[in-house]
Amino acid sequence: MDISRKLFGTMPDGTEVFCWILKNEKGFVAKILDYGATVQSIIVPDKNGEPVDVVLGYDTLEEYIAGDCYIGATVGRFANRIKEGKFELNGEKYELCINNGPNHLHGGKKGFDRCVWFAKQIGEKVVFSRISPDGEEGYPGNLEVKVIFCWEGDSLKIEYEAETDRDTVLNLTNHSYFNLNGAGNGKVDEHVLQMNADRFTVCDQNCTPTGELASVEGTAMDFRNPKTIGIDAYNDEPCVKPFGGYDANFVISGHPFARATGNETGITLVADTDQPGVQLYTANALTEQKGKGGADYGFRSAFCLETQHFPDCVNHPEWPSPILRKSEKFHSVTTYTFI
């Protein structure tokens, strides 16, 4: 394992932002920024042994600051949506900012993706940490949070750790946009995807869960057998049409929970997690823009597998709970393995 860092840019207030470069024994490379604890690049070999960068990203800090699609970022304090930005905890009502239609999304106007994290190397890992103060974006409790990146063989391992001095809600994820044919190399419609998920959270037209967990059987949401991402993404079913493709939480029912293959490169991503759900998002709202090296990004140019608790689960006590008590320690692991 080889770990190094280089200056990536400077924030408007003068804070320096570094890019951490993690390389495993096979030459697989992950580049992580301490702005947003953001995955800027993952480089792995294709079927011919040629290096391919399989995640979308930008070449400059200014582009990340200007961006609004959470590309590669660590998302929190609460990933995904909270209906109307409202929830109740311990009898106290909280109201968060509304930044996605009628909902609160991905931690608010200045979520974890907009913060410069403290980063240091510990052994063969890079640890990104910050303290989210009580009341930040409306959330209760001083939260100490860490996101730890390392290579374990061919797997990029992401560990999340957190503690709070007051009961709070927590839902952390990474928002990498994958294109296994290479970032900027067209749409991902012909990628083959299989997921061990037999149910999904039904949503209304605002992508807000209704409370129903529906079977994937006979719907566009059925990825239990391998199929191309695009084959059902354009149909008229209410689970895809209102969103222009996939933007839904799947209930994980087996492990590893997903396997995707780029049709051109032959690169396969195998994903796993200890979280109960995963948001499959097919970059439906990604605007036409330039990315790393001037590559073209846009609609359906990537897919995301955002491991998580269910969206709006804070308002659905029948679902796995996102509540972190002050006496508890949160720990979670997600891995992305490349073969």
C-alpha positions in Angstrom: 0.0 0.0 0.0 1.3 3.4 -0.9 -0.3 6.6 0.4 0.6 10.2 -0.5 -1.0 13.6 -0.7 -0.8 16.7 -2.8 -2.4 20.2 -2.7 -5.6 20.2 -4.7 -6.8 23.8 -4.1 -7.5 26.6 -1.6 -10.9 27.6 -0.2 -12.0 31.2 -0.4 -11.1 31.6 3.3 -7.5 30.4 2.6 -8.0 26.8 3.9 -5.9 24.3 1.9 -7.6 21.3 0.4 -5.5 18.2 -0.2 -6.0 15.1 -2.5 -5.0 11.9 -0.8 -3.8 9.2 -3.2 -4.2 5.5 -2.1 -2.6 2.9 -4.3 -2.7 -0.9 -3.6 -0.3 -3.6 -4.5 -1.9 -4.1 -8.0 -1.7 -0.4 -8.8 -5.4 0.3 -8.2 -5.7 4.0 -7.3 -8.2 5.9 -5.2 -8.0 9.7 -4.9 -9.9 11.3 -2.0 -10.3 15.0 -1.2 -10.6 16.4 2.2 -13.2 18.8 0.8 -16.4 16.7 1.4 -14.3 13.6 2.1 -14.9 13.2 -1.7 -13.9 10.3 -3.9 -12.4 12.2 -6.8 -11.0 9.2 -8.8 -10.9 5.4 -8.8 -8.5 3.9 -11.4 -8.6 0.2 -12.0 -7.6 -2.0 -15.0 -10.0 -3.0 -17.8 -10.1 -6.5 -19.4 -6.9 -5.6 -21.4 -5.1 -4.4 -18.3 -5.4 -0.7 -19.3 -6.1 1.8 -16.5 -9.6 3.3 -16.5 -11.0 6.0 -14.2 -14.5 4.7 -13.2 -16.0 7.6 -11.2 -17.1 11.0 -12.2 -15.3 14.0 -10.8 -13.6 17.4 -11.4 -10.1 18.6 -11.9 -10.4 21.7 -9.7 -11.7 22.6 -6.3 -13.6 25.5 -7.8 -15.7 23.1 -9.8 -16.6 21.1 -6.7 -17.6 24.2 -4.8 -19.8 25.3 -7.8 -21.3 21.8 -8.3 -24.7 20.8 -6.9 -24.8 17.0 -7.6 -22.8 15.7 -4.6 -20.4 14.0 -7.0 -18.2 11.6 -5.0 -19.0 13.3 -1.7 -19.6 11.9 1.8 -23.2 12.9 2.5 -24.7 13.7 5.9 -25.9 14.3 8.6 -28.9 12.6 6.9 -28.5 11.2 3.4 -31.5 11.2 1.1 -34.8 12.8 1.9 -36.7 13.8 5.0 -40.3 14.7 4.2 -41.0 18.4 4.5 -37.8 18.6 6.6 -39.7 17.6 9.7 -39.1 14.9 12.3 -39.7 14.3 16.0 -37.1 13.0 18.5 -37.6 12.4 22.2 -40.8 14.4 22.0 -39.1 17.5 20.5 -40.0 18.6 17.0 -37.3 19.6 14.5 -37.6 21.6 11.2 -34.8 21.5 8.7 -34.2 23.5 5.6 -36.2 22.6 2.4 -33.7 22.2 -0.4 -35.3 19.6 -2.7 -38.9 20.3 -3.8 -40.9 20.0 -0.5 -38.2 18.0 1.2 -34.9 18.2 3.0 -32.1 16.4 1.1 -28.6 15.1 1.9 -28.1 17.1 5.1 -29.2 20.6 4.0 -27.7 23.6 2.3 -24.3 23.0 3.9 -24.1 19.3 4.5 -21.0 17.2 5.0 -20.3 17.4 1.3 -19.6 21.2 1.7 -17.1 20.9 4.6 -13.3 20.6 4.7 -12.6 17.6 6.8 -9.5 17.0 8.9 -7.5 14.2 7.4 -4.5 12.1 8.5 -2.9 8.8 7.6 -3.0 6.1 10.2 -1.2 3.0 9.0 -2.6 2.0 5.6 -5.7 4.0 6.0 -6.7 7.7 5.6 -9.1 9.0 8.3 -11.3 12.0 7.6 -12.9 13.5 10.6 -15.0 16.5 11.7 -17.2 17.7 14.5 -20.7 18.6 13.4 -21.8 21.1 16.1 -25.1 21.0 17.9 -27.7 22.7 15.7 -25.7 22.5 12.5 -28.3 22.5 9.7 -30.9 22.1 12.4 -29.7 18.7 13.7 -29.4 18.1 17.5 -26.1 17.0 19.2 -22.4 17.6 18.8 -21.5 14.8 16.5 -18.0 13.4 16.1 -17.8 11.6 12.8 -15.1 9.8 10.9 -14.9 8.4 7.4 -12.0 5.9 6.8 -10.8 4.9 3.4 -8.4 2.1 2.6 -7.7 -0.7 0.0 -8.3 -4.2 1.2 -7.1 -6.3 -1.7 -9.2 -5.2 -4.7 -11.8 -3.6 -2.4 -12.1 0.1 -1.6 -13.4 0.0 1.9 -15.3 2.9 3.4 -15.8 2.8 7.2 -18.1 5.3 9.0 -17.8 6.0 12.7 -19.8 8.5 14.8 -20.6 9.5 18.4 -22.9 12.1 19.8 -23.4 13.9 23.1 -27.1 14.1 22.5 -29.6 11.8 20.8 -29.7 12.6 17.1 -30.4 11.1 13.7 -27.7 9.9 11.4 -27.7 8.5 7.8 -24.3 8.5 6.1 -23.4 7.5 2.5 -21.0 8.1 -0.3 -22.3 9.6 -3.5 -19.9 8.3 -6.1 -21.1 8.3 -9.7 -19.8 5.2 -11.4 -19.3 4.6 -15.1 -17.4 1.3 -15.5 -16.7 2.1 -19.2 -14.8 5.2 -18.0 -15.9 8.5 -16.6 -17.3 10.5 -19.5 -17.6 7.5 -21.8 -21.2 7.8 -22.7 -24.3 6.5 -20.9 -24.5 3.5 -18.6 -27.7 2.1 -20.2 -25.8 -1.0 -21.4 -24.1 -1.7 -18.1 -25.4 -5.0 -16.7 -26.6 -4.8 -13.1 -27.8 -7.4 -10.6 -29.0 -6.6 -7.1 -30.0 -8.8 -4.2 -33.1 -6.8 -3.4 -36.6 -8.1 -3.3 -38.5 -5.0 -2.2 -38.3 -1.2 -2.7 -39.7 1.9 -1.0 -42.5 3.2 -3.0 -42.3 7.0 -3.5 -44.7 9.8 -4.6 -43.8 12.2 -7.4 -41.5 14.1 -5.1 -39.5 11.0 -4.4 -40.8 10.9 -0.9 -41.6 7.4 0.5 -45.3 6.6 1.0 -44.5 4.0 3.6 -45.1 1.0 1.4 -42.4 -1.6 0.8 -43.4 -3.2 -2.5 -42.2 -6.3 -4.2 -39.9 -5.9 -7.2 -41.6 -8.8 -8.8 -43.0 -7.9 -12.3 -41.7 -4.3 -12.1 -38.9 -2.3 -13.6 -37.3 -2.5 -10.1 -36.5 -6.2 -10.5 -32.7 -6.6 -10.7 -32.6 -10.0 -9.0 -31.4 -11.4 -12.3 -28.8 -9.5 -14.3 -30.2 -7.0 -16.9 -29.0 -3.8 -18.5 -29.7 -0.6 -16.6 -31.5 1.0 -19.5 -33.8 -1.8 -20.5 -36.6 -0.7 -18.1 -35.4 2.8 -17.2 -37.5 4.5 -19.9 -40.8 2.8 -19.5 -44.1 4.3 -18.1 -44.1 2.6 -14.7 -44.7 5.0 -11.8 -41.5 3.7 -10.1 -39.3 5.2 -12.9 -41.2 7.6 -15.2 -41.7 10.5 -12.7 -38.0 10.5 -12.0 -36.6 10.0 -15.5 -35.1 6.7 -14.5 -34.0 5.1 -11.3 -34.0 7.1 -8.1 -35.2 4.6 -5.5 -34.2 2.9 -2.3 -34.0 -0.9 -2.5 -34.3 -3.2 0.5 -31.2 -5.3 0.6 -32.0 -9.0 0.8 -28.7 -10.7 0.1 -24.9 -10.2 0.0 -23.0 -8.9 -1.8 -26.0 -6.7 -2.6 -24.9 -5.6 -6.2 -22.8 -6.6 -9.1 -22.4 -4.3 -12.2 -20.3 -4.7 -15.3 -19.2 -2.2 -17.9 -20.2 -3.6 -21.4 -17.1 -2.1 -23.1 -14.3 -2.5 -20.5 -15.4 -5.7 -18.8 -14.8 -4.0 -15.4 -17.0 -5.5 -12.7 -18.0 -3.7 -9.5 -19.2 -5.8 -6.6 -20.7 -3.8 -3.8 -21.6 -4.7 -0.3 -22.6 -3.1 3.0 -24.1 -3.7 6.4 -26.8 -1.0 5.8 -30.4 -2.1 5.2 -30.9 -0.2 1.9 -29.3 1.2 -1.2 -30.4 4.1 -3.4 -29.9 3.3 -7.1 -29.7 6.6 -8.9 -29.0 6.8 -12.6 -27.9 10.4 -12.9 -31.3 11.5 -14.2 -30.9 15.1 -13.2 -27.2 15.5 -14.0 -26.9 18.5 -16.2 -24.7 18.6 -19.3 -21.3 19.6 -18.1 -17.5 19.1 -18.3 -15.7 16.8 -15.9 -12.2 15.6 -15.5 -10.0 16.1 -18.5 -12.8 17.9 -20.3 -15.0 14.7 -20.4 -18.7 15.1 -21.1 -21.0 14.3 -18.2 -24.8 14.4 -18.3 -28.1 12.5 -18.2 -27.6 8.8 -17.5 -23.8 9.1 -17.8 -23.3 7.2 -14.5 -25.1 5.3 -11.7 -24.9 5.6 -8.0 -25.2 2.9 -5.3 -25.7 4.9 -2.2 -25.7 2.6 0.8 -28.0 3.9 3.5 -30.9 3.7 5.9 -34.2 4.1 4.1 -35.2 7.7 3.0 -37.4 9.5 5.6 -37.0 6.5 7.9 -36.9 9.0 10.8 -40.7 9.4 10.2 -41.3 5.6 9.8 -40.7 3.9 13.2 -41.6 0.5 11.6 -38.4 0.7 9.5 -34.7 0.3 10.7 -34.0 3.3 12.9 -31.5 6.1 12.1 -31.5 7.3 15.7 -28.0 7.5 17.3 -28.2 7.6 21.1 -25.6 9.5 23.1 -24.5 6.3 24.8 -23.9 4.5 21.5 -21.1 4.3 18.9 -22.1 4.2 15.2 -20.0 2.0 12.9 -20.8 0.9 9.3 -18.8 -0.5 6.4 -19.4 -0.3 2.7 -17.0 -2.0 0.1 -16.6 -1.5 -3.6 -14.6 -4.4 -5.1 -13.3 -4.3 -8.7 -12.7 -7.4 -10.7 
